[in-house]
Amino acid sequence: MTEYKIDDEYTFHKEPKSGFWHYSQNGVMMPKKADKVYKFYSLNLNNIDALLNSYFYLSNPVSFNDPFDCNINLLDSPEDLEHINRMKTVKRNDVRDLGVVSMTEVIDNHVMWAHYTENYHGFALEWKGTEVTVIPSLEQTEQGTFVKVIYPKKLVKIKKEYPFSHRYMLTAKLKHWEYENEWRFICPVTSDENRILHYDPNKIKGLYIGHQMIDNNPSAYRLILSIRQMVFPDVPVYVVYPHPTELELYFEKVLPKQIESNNSD
């Protein structure tokens, strides 16, 4: 088998030389890297710590807001069916040996700013898609993979023995999530105490701050700017708020401030 059709939009293809399986969408191979990716954060102590110490938290999918995401029911496995039926919880996306970092290709999506920064009270970071450089810990012997999420019209089961089945389980979401344009960093973990994955802060390209943080929590805004000054001082900072005259988001660059030239004699 060299290809497997998921639906009329997505197909798995096997690379002849490497043997790796990759998605195509409408007959075109999907990109392996994004031009830019962004990570949204709500404002809480854990995310402040992650910003200060330059790390991602490798989430167990059981914490995701979509219970069908990374769901074990996406795998057709008769030998596991009895075990699944005995499960006493509906949380069938409890994948304890893997961690996921969710990112997106878009920064100007109103819904994502509302949901993932708690109505513009949080912030977002930007990377060039080819430069999301992570630093595995000693326990994390594998660096993980950075992959694009697909959004089939209907989620179907795939036989567990297929070599691409687990990638499908970890990267296929329902069609109505397509607006997120998600990319995922997926990394093995050995325990719940080993879910911190450090990144290179020198690769950050932008810091975006929701306007509600400034309006309602100015001390948090000052703290975020202080962390930026300590950890990645050359990165531009933008405040995000509704455009005053248009129905779109506006990104006001606040740092570094432009130096006005003095042309007077």
C-alpha positions as CSV (number, residue, x, y, z in Angstrom):
1,M,0.0,0.0,0.0
2,T,1.4,3.4,-1.0
3,E,-1.7,5.6,-0.4
4,Y,-4.8,5.6,1.7
5,K,-7.8,7.8,0.9
6,I,-9.5,9.3,4.0
7,D,-12.2,11.2,2.1
8,D,-12.5,13.1,-1.2
9,E,-10.2,15.8,0.2
10,Y,-7.5,14.1,2.2
11,T,-5.2,11.2,1.3
12,F,-2.2,9.6,3.0
13,H,0.8,9.0,0.7
14,K,4.0,7.0,1.4
15,E,7.3,8.6,0.4
16,P,9.3,6.1,-1.8
17,K,12.7,6.8,-0.3
18,S,12.0,7.5,3.4
19,G,8.9,5.4,3.8
20,F,7.2,8.2,5.8
21,W,3.5,8.9,5.3
22,H,2.3,12.4,4.5
23,Y,-1.1,14.0,3.8
24,S,-2.2,15.5,0.6
25,Q,-5.2,17.8,0.3
26,N,-7.1,17.9,-3.0
27,G,-4.3,16.2,-4.7
28,V,-1.6,18.6,-3.5
29,M,1.0,17.5,-0.8
30,M,0.4,19.4,2.4
31,P,3.3,21.6,3.6
32,K,5.7,20.2,6.2
33,K,6.5,23.6,7.6
34,A,4.4,26.7,8.1
35,D,5.6,30.2,7.1
36,K,4.6,31.6,10.5
37,V,3.1,30.0,13.6
38,Y,1.5,31.6,16.7
39,K,0.8,30.3,20.2
40,F,-2.1,31.8,22.1
41,Y,-1.9,32.1,25.9
42,S,-4.5,33.0,28.5
43,L,-3.3,35.1,31.4
44,N,-2.4,32.8,34.4
45,L,0.6,32.0,36.6
46,N,1.5,28.9,34.6
47,N,1.7,30.8,31.3
48,I,3.7,33.7,32.9
49,D,6.2,31.1,34.1
50,A,6.3,29.5,30.7
51,L,7.0,32.9,29.1
52,L,9.7,33.7,31.7
53,N,11.5,30.4,31.4
54,S,11.0,29.8,27.7
55,Y,9.1,26.5,27.6
56,F,6.0,24.9,26.2
57,Y,3.8,22.7,28.3
58,L,3.2,19.3,26.5
59,S,-0.6,18.9,27.1
60,N,-2.3,15.5,27.5
61,P,-5.2,15.6,24.9
62,V,-7.6,14.8,27.7
63,S,-7.4,18.5,28.7
64,F,-8.5,19.7,25.2
65,N,-11.8,21.5,24.7
66,D,-12.8,19.0,22.0
67,P,-13.4,15.4,23.4
68,F,-13.2,14.0,19.9
69,D,-9.7,15.3,19.4
70,C,-7.1,12.4,19.6
71,N,-9.9,10.1,20.5
72,I,-9.0,6.4,20.7
73,N,-12.3,5.6,18.9
74,L,-10.6,6.9,15.7
75,L,-8.6,3.6,15.7
76,D,-10.3,0.5,14.4
77,S,-8.9,-2.1,16.8
78,P,-11.0,-5.2,17.5
79,E,-8.5,-6.5,20.1
80,D,-8.9,-3.2,22.1
81,L,-12.7,-3.0,21.8
82,E,-13.3,-4.9,25.0
83,H,-11.0,-2.7,26.9
84,I,-12.7,0.4,25.4
85,N,-16.1,-0.8,26.3
86,R,-15.0,-1.4,29.9
87,M,-13.8,2.2,30.3
88,K,-15.8,4.0,32.9
89,T,-15.1,7.5,31.6
90,V,-16.1,9.3,28.4
91,K,-12.5,10.8,28.3
92,R,-11.2,8.5,25.5
93,N,-8.5,10.9,24.5
94,D,-6.3,10.3,27.6
95,V,-3.0,9.9,25.9
96,R,-0.5,9.8,28.8
97,D,2.7,8.9,26.9
98,L,2.5,11.9,24.5
99,G,2.3,15.6,24.8
100,V,0.9,18.2,22.4
101,V,1.7,21.8,21.8
102,S,-1.0,23.5,19.7
103,M,-0.2,26.5,17.4
104,T,-1.9,28.2,14.5
105,E,-1.0,29.9,11.2
106,V,-3.3,32.9,11.9
107,I,-3.1,35.8,14.4
108,D,-6.0,37.9,13.2
109,N,-8.9,35.5,14.1
110,H,-11.5,37.1,16.3
111,V,-12.8,33.7,17.7
112,M,-9.3,32.5,18.7
113,W,-8.5,35.7,20.6
114,A,-11.8,35.4,22.4
115,H,-11.4,31.7,23.3
116,Y,-7.7,31.2,23.9
117,T,-6.8,34.5,25.5
118,E,-10.0,34.8,27.5
119,N,-11.4,37.7,25.6
120,Y,-8.2,39.6,24.9
121,H,-6.8,39.4,28.4
122,G,-3.9,37.2,27.3
123,F,-1.1,37.2,24.8
124,A,0.4,35.4,21.8
125,L,3.9,34.6,20.6
126,E,5.1,34.4,16.9
127,W,7.7,32.2,15.3
128,K,8.9,31.7,11.8
129,G,7.5,28.2,11.1
130,T,10.9,26.7,10.2
131,E,12.5,28.0,13.5
132,V,10.4,26.6,16.3
133,T,13.6,25.2,17.9
134,V,13.0,23.1,21.0
135,I,15.5,21.7,23.5
136,P,14.4,18.3,24.8
137,S,15.3,17.3,28.4
138,L,17.5,14.4,29.2
139,E,14.4,12.2,29.7
140,Q,13.0,13.2,26.3
141,T,15.1,11.1,24.0
142,E,13.1,12.0,21.0
143,Q,12.6,15.6,19.8
144,G,9.1,15.1,18.5
145,T,7.4,16.1,15.2
146,F,5.8,19.3,14.0
147,V,2.8,18.5,11.9
148,K,-0.3,20.2,10.3
149,V,-3.8,19.2,11.5
150,I,-6.4,18.0,8.9
151,Y,-10.1,18.6,9.0
152,P,-12.0,15.9,7.1
153,K,-15.7,16.3,6.4
154,K,-16.3,13.2,8.5
155,L,-14.1,11.5,11.0
156,V,-13.6,7.8,10.0
157,K,-12.0,4.9,11.8
158,I,-8.6,3.7,10.5
159,K,-7.2,0.3,11.3
160,K,-4.8,0.4,14.1
161,E,-2.2,-1.7,12.3
162,Y,-1.7,0.8,9.5
163,P,1.6,2.7,9.9
164,F,-0.1,6.1,9.8
165,S,-2.9,5.3,12.2
166,H,-1.6,7.1,15.2
167,R,-0.6,10.2,13.3
168,Y,-4.2,10.3,12.0
169,M,-5.5,9.9,15.5
170,L,-3.4,12.8,16.7
171,T,-3.9,15.2,13.8
172,A,-7.5,14.8,12.5
173,K,-10.2,17.1,13.8
174,L,-13.8,17.7,12.9
175,K,-14.4,20.1,10.0
176,H,-15.9,22.9,12.0
177,W,-12.5,23.4,13.7
178,E,-10.9,24.3,10.4
179,Y,-10.8,28.0,11.1
180,E,-8.0,27.3,13.6
181,N,-5.4,26.4,10.9
182,E,-3.6,24.4,13.6
183,W,-0.1,23.0,13.7
184,R,1.0,20.6,16.4
185,F,4.2,19.8,18.1
186,I,3.9,16.2,19.3
187,C,6.5,14.7,21.6
188,P,6.7,11.5,23.7
189,V,6.7,12.0,27.5
190,T,7.7,9.5,30.2
191,S,5.5,10.9,33.0
192,D,3.2,13.7,33.9
193,E,6.1,15.3,35.7
194,N,8.0,15.5,32.4
195,R,5.8,17.7,30.3
196,I,8.0,20.8,30.0
197,L,9.7,21.4,26.6
198,H,12.1,24.3,26.5
199,Y,12.4,26.4,23.3
200,D,15.0,28.9,22.1
201,P,13.7,32.4,23.0
202,N,16.0,34.0,20.4
203,K,13.7,32.5,17.7
204,I,10.6,34.4,18.9
205,K,9.6,36.9,16.2
206,G,6.7,38.8,17.9
207,L,4.7,39.3,21.1
208,Y,1.0,40.2,20.8
209,I,-0.9,41.5,23.8
210,G,-4.7,41.7,24.1
211,H,-6.0,45.2,24.9
212,Q,-8.1,43.9,27.8
213,M,-4.9,43.1,29.7
214,I,-3.9,46.8,29.5
215,D,-7.4,48.0,30.4
216,N,-8.1,45.6,33.3
217,N,-4.8,44.3,34.5
218,P,-2.0,46.9,33.9
219,S,0.3,45.3,36.4
220,A,0.2,42.1,34.3
221,Y,1.0,44.2,31.2
222,R,4.0,45.7,32.9
223,L,5.1,42.2,34.0
224,I,4.9,40.8,30.5
225,L,7.0,43.7,29.2
226,S,9.6,43.2,31.9
227,I,9.9,39.5,30.9
228,R,10.3,40.5,27.3
229,Q,13.0,43.0,28.3
230,M,14.9,40.2,30.2
231,V,14.4,37.3,27.8
232,F,13.9,38.5,24.3
233,P,14.4,42.3,24.3
234,D,14.6,42.9,20.6
235,V,11.2,41.3,19.8
236,P,8.5,43.7,18.6
237,V,5.4,44.1,20.8
238,Y,1.9,44.7,19.4
239,V,-1.3,45.5,21.2
240,V,-4.4,43.9,19.7
241,Y,-7.8,45.5,19.7
242,P,-10.8,46.1,17.5
243,H,-10.1,48.6,14.7
244,P,-11.7,52.0,15.5
245,T,-13.5,52.3,12.2
246,E,-13.3,48.9,10.5
247,L,-14.7,45.5,11.5
248,E,-11.3,43.9,11.9
249,L,-8.5,43.6,14.4
250,Y,-5.9,46.2,14.6
251,F,-2.3,45.5,15.6
252,E,-0.6,48.6,17.1
253,K,3.2,48.3,17.4
254,V,4.2,49.7,20.8
255,L,7.8,48.4,21.1
256,P,10.4,49.2,19.9
257,K,9.1,52.7,19.6
258,Q,9.8,54.5,16.4
259,I,12.4,57.2,16.7
260,E,11.1,60.4,15.0
261,S,13.8,62.1,13.0
262,N,14.3,65.8,13.7
263,N,14.7,67.7,10.4
264,S,14.6,71.2,11.9
265,D,17.7,73.4,11.3
